[in-house]
């Protein structure tokens, strides 16, 4: 369970203050497939970054499970992310000098998983995302959709509790975007991983089982779907 | 850990041109260090060798009082009855000869030198029967011959002869004070001219027979010093202690001094020149450090989003820093290998052919006891230091940029274009 309570986040640019989140509160249950939707500057990415422990809030609190992540120090946040969170980025953020296999397996390496287990889990995950036989290819030799599949495999290979995806289909054409969403949905159902993804694309919103809309740093609607 | 090494080496290859360029800067710096070190070691070795072989010997025995006033060369503080002492030293297995140094005024005459004149000189009176056992003089004669015992003949250095426009058979008068303070004038004929590998001898050397001087200056078997030659492999410090022990009970208080104590000015000057070379080397390394630091800053800026991703995945800051330090260390290693290889090649020529500084040594007294060609030397310790320094320097120069890689907050890294 993720509990976001009265979270405020301001950004200061010179003398200008941007109120990115103005007291946002939301609870997300385990295994939910939630979309945070809203126009640019509505605070979607800020909310994801705060839940993902890569940004700090100004007030309020965030609990993930029974852990108060908003008050954790830098080192604890790093450890928490390493053990519990997976990330998918709009621009994939793969390491260009590593193969598909290495891009996925390094997440397990930093967790200290034994070599043999790394191999088994990585290969299984690459197969799950449809990249079997492409494990030796580097990102530069793969399409955008295939690269995002690697990113999904990378996010899921360590069996995280939560996967945070910031505009995961924004760099893809609609067909590939749909394939990626279907894959995410499949993984959500198969592994019970909580997925939270931001978007401003209506097609993407349609895939969400829960749609939370943000506007000017505030939640304006929260709708659960079948 | 293995992942960090794989990633570091792939990144080095990914930016291979930049890697090579940075490694070249490091290689250049290290090669300069290598060559300067080789030259300094070579100069040092040869200079010391020439100093001992033509000027000071390895050890000298003097009266304690003479050592303290040696700059004035006081004859009244010379070792009395030197022969028994020489016999004692020789019996102990040492090769030794007696010498007497004194200051004099040299008078030049118009009939030989075109015009009358005089100049202050330092004269060394040598025992011709034993001198060649300690000093290599005979084979350095370029004109004439060595003086005969008891003669009024002398040998002078080649540059000194050139400066005076002197030749064999020319006569000069040496005026000095004898033992007891009386003035004495001695007419001496130039019988030989020597050109040694030691410029100090060539520039100032005046050698006269000790028995002639003993008579003129009322030395009565005295010598200001006993000079001892030791093999190159000898432990000078140990032999100095042994000799000190041997002469401890002599009738007058004696002291044994090693060549570096006698030629302390030469040693101090070499040390000073090494220090100034270190400043140049520091600047070379500074350039190499700026190069590697700049490369690391560029690498970090180019991969800032990649770093943001790795940090968001939970990679420790220490591992991110280690990644860049491995990269820098590897670039340093490549630079070191290139620097040592090219440096070794260049050093081969330096060791074999050397650099001719004869034009400089003739006109200027740099203090080195080398006449013209400065040779390098193979100095394994220097080569090892070169290699280690290349890696250490690179790692040190990368440390601050590597730390910077983890200071920026993750969302900013991920937004980086």
Interface residues (C-beta under 8 A of the other chain):
Chain A: X45 X49 X52 X54 X55 X74 X78 X79 X80 X81 X82 X83 X85 X87 X89 X91 X93 X95 X96 X97 X98 X102 X105 X106 X107 X109 X110 X111 X154
Chain B: X2 X3 X6 X7 X10 X11 X13 X14 X305 X306 X308 X309 X310 X311 X312 X313 X314 X315 X316 X317 X319 X409 X410 X411 X414
